[in-house]
Amino acid sequence: MAKVERESINFKLPKPLADALRAKAVELETTATDLVIQGLHHVLGDVPGVENSVEIRLYQLEEEFFHFKESINQNSTSHGNTNPQQETRLTSVESKLEALTNKLARFEGALMQIQNSINASKSRSRSSYAPNYHAPPPQIEALDEEAFAMRLGTNVPTVQEQRATLSQEQFESWCCDRDPIKRKWRYREKDGKYHPVK
């Protein structure tokens, strides 16, 4: 689509009308300028050299759809049946309206992703100026025999044998040699778990 050149024109609107326009723009999640453009398209019709935005085309299709629906309802009440040509046109308008609605939804989704990306990059740049704060390291919890054996890269019988044959200090050293972060461990009889030694 070719970009349409825009010109700034100042209009003096009655204050209540300007307030209503702004409120409607917020309600429809659009801009007051877009609403004014939609109104001009409604009054002036198609203007050569101006491409309609997706929202304006959607609005026009909705309007055409409702006009067809009204005429079909009027014809069906007066004739008792519908005109096949009008039904075909109505179906065509419905499918175009649905396709346009889907495109608009994808467009809105893309805009949301862009906005989220911008917000995330802003928060990252703000956080880079924040004071350095280091969270405390995660606490290692007590492990049962199976999880403990997996952590040390061995099996439960080997762990039980080492615990039974080695002294407490030797067992802690043996654990430290096998532990991925070289931590010593101690077995507690009361809960049957292995606890990290601090």
Secondary structure, DSSP 4 states (H G I P E B T S, - for coil): -PPPP---------HHHHHHHHHHHHHTTS-HHHHHHHHHHHHH---TT-PPPHHHHHHHHHHHHHHHHHHHHHHHHHHSS--HHHHHHHHHHHHHHHHHHHHHHHHHHHHHHHHHHHHHHHHHHHHHTSPP--PPPPPPPPB-HHHHHHHHTS-HHHHHHHHHHS-HHHHHHHHHHHSTT---EEEETTTTEEEE--
